């Protein structure tokens, strides 16, 4: 598979700052796998590789949080 284990598809954010987008994450088997893990959103796109930039070259961190439920 391409990308890192936790990679999700690119998130599209509207001009008003909202992002409503269904995600397909075939490597996740159940939502309970997410409990207690974190989510990191980067400003840039992802090339799904560690070359030429590590972690897909996604750029600066934009937002993060812990999934509690």
C-alpha positions in Angstrom: 0.0 0.0 0.0 1.1 3.6 -0.7 1.6 6.0 2.2 2.1 5.5 5.9 -0.2 3.4 8.0 -2.1 6.3 9.4 -2.5 8.3 6.2 -5.9 9.4 5.2 -6.9 11.0 1.9 -6.4 14.7 1.3 -8.9 17.0 3.1 -10.6 19.7 1.0 -11.6 22.8 3.0 -14.1 25.3 1.6 -13.4 29.1 1.5 -15.6 29.5 4.7 -13.3 27.1 6.6 -15.7 24.1 6.6 -14.6 20.6 5.6 -17.4 18.1 5.1 -15.9 15.1 3.3 -16.5 11.4 3.7 -13.2 9.5 4.1 -12.3 6.1 2.9 -9.6 4.5 5.1 -9.4 0.9 4.0 -6.5 0.1 6.4 -8.7 0.8 9.4 -10.8 -2.2 10.4 -13.0 -0.5 13.0 -13.6 3.0 14.6 -12.6 1.6 18.0 -9.0 1.4 16.6 -8.9 5.2 16.7 -9.8 5.7 20.4 -6.9 7.2 22.2 -4.9 8.0 19.1 -4.2 11.4 17.7 -5.0 13.2 14.5 -2.6 15.6 12.8 -3.6 17.9 9.9 -0.8 19.4 7.8 -1.2 22.5 5.6 0.2 21.1 2.4 -0.5 18.2 0.1 0.9 14.7 0.4 3.0 12.9 -2.1 2.5 9.6 -0.3 6.3 9.0 0.0 9.3 9.9 2.1 11.1 11.2 -0.9 12.0 14.0 -1.4 10.6 15.2 1.9 9.9 13.0 5.0 6.3 12.2 5.9 5.0 13.0 2.4 6.0 16.6 2.3 2.7 17.7 3.9 4.2 20.9 5.2 3.7 22.6 8.5 1.3 21.2 11.1 -2.0 23.0 11.0 -4.2 21.3 13.7 -4.1 18.3 16.0 -6.1 16.5 18.6 -6.8 13.3 20.4 -9.7 11.0 19.5 -11.5 10.3 22.8 -14.7 8.5 21.7 
